[in-house]
């Protein structure tokens, strides 16, 4: 008898990856096709609510200020994000915003690397959130299109897939 075995892992998507999953403008092209295919073929996707909010803000900026999305494209993109991503297989995992652990570690990361709070919250959540107990091939992976965040997360011991230039995790 043959058994199918796939390593179970938590895939944490940051805002830059979430935007790539739904935005069709040219700026999001690098890595978009590979990320979307990976999202369709795997399970266990998570994000912090902060990353979801940041994604909505990025889409707003693309529409209202940079004019990269027409109003029709903006509405379609928001709808696909809410129905297809948030309403699909994405779950929220995060440490409480006022958690002493989050605040303490975010302060260290901000001081050490100059990251913004949302990026720090993402790293701290991957390291200490619900799925931080996973190890080996099952270790959680942070998926990002932000090269600086990827570099810092790797320095902090987080498994990372920078989806614009690296091959997907196995």
C-alpha positions, 0 to 999 in steps of 0.5 A: 500500500502506498501512502502520500506523505507531505510535511505539514508546516505553517506558512506565514504570509507577510503583507508583501506576499499577500499583495502578490496573491491578489494584485495583478499590476506589473509591479507585483510580477516578480514571483507572483505566478510561483507564489500563487501556484504554491498557495493553490497547492499547499495548506496551512497559511497564516498571517497576523491581522496587522499584515492583513490591515497593511495589505488593505492599505497597500491596495488603497495606496496603489489605487488612490495615490499611485494610480496603479489600480483603476477603481474597477481593478481596486474593487475586484482586487479587494473582493478577491482578497477578502473572499479568496484569501481571507475567506479561503484558507488564510488563518490569523495567528499572532501574539496579542498586540500588548503582549509583553513578549511581543513588545519586548522583542519588537523593541529589540528588533527595531533597535537592532535592525530598524524594522517597522513594528508590523514586520517585528510582530511577524517575526516574533509571531513566527518564533513564538506563536501557535506553530512555533513548536514545529521543527525540522522539515515542519518548521514554520516558514515566513513567506515575503517579497520584502528582501530586507525583512527576509534577511533580518528574519533569517538572521533571527533564525526564522525559516524564510522564503523570499518569493521574488528570487528564491525557489519555494520551500519543500 
